[in-house]
């Protein structure tokens, strides 16, 4: 999921990439993210805000990262 989201983002599909990346939290269902997955999600987060910083889906992603990331 993480690699797919990064690929989508780098291919110019940031909104679709955000939906894909959000699935990680659904799949993990509150379970802590493994280290490598956490790193990839961090890379996605950084790149999303480089590509589409002021979009509503980026803001929604940041909110979810804050919520889910603090539990993981």
N, C-alpha and C positions, 0 to 999 in steps of 0.2 A: 504494500500500500504506500509506504513512504517513498520508495523509489519511483513508483508510478506517479505520485503527486509531484515529485520534483521534476520528472520528465515532462509532465503536462505543463507545469509552470514555465519551464525553460523553452517549451514549444509555443509559448504565447497564449496559453489557456488558463489564466490565473483563477477564474471563477470555478471552472471544472476541477482544477487542481485542489482548490480549497475544499470542495465537496469530498473529493477522494481522501484527502488528508484527514478530514473530520471522521471518516470511517474508522480510523485507527482507534479513536477513543471508544467508539461503539463496540468494536471487536474486543478490545482489551477489557471493557466493562469494569472499570475501576481498579483493575490489576495494575501494579506499577509497570511502567514501560521499561523494557530492557535497555541497557546502556546504549547500544548501537541505534536502537529505534529512537531513543531520546535525542541522540545526536542528529539523526536524519530529520526529525521533527523540528529541531532547532535550526537546521540548515534551511528547511522549508519556510519556517517563520521569517527568518532573516531575508531570504530571497523574495518572499511574497511582499514584504514591505519595501523592497527595492523596486519591484515591478509595479505594484498597485497600492501605494501607501494610503490613499485617501478614499478607497472604495468601501462600500458598506460591508461587503463580504470579508474584507481584510479586518475591519473593526470587529465584526462578529467572530472571526477566527481568533483575534487577540483576546476577546472576552472568554471564549471557550478554553484557550490555552491557559489563561489565568485560573479558571475554575478547575479544569481537568489536570493541568500540570501541577497544581498544588497538591492534588490527591495522589498523583503518580510518584 
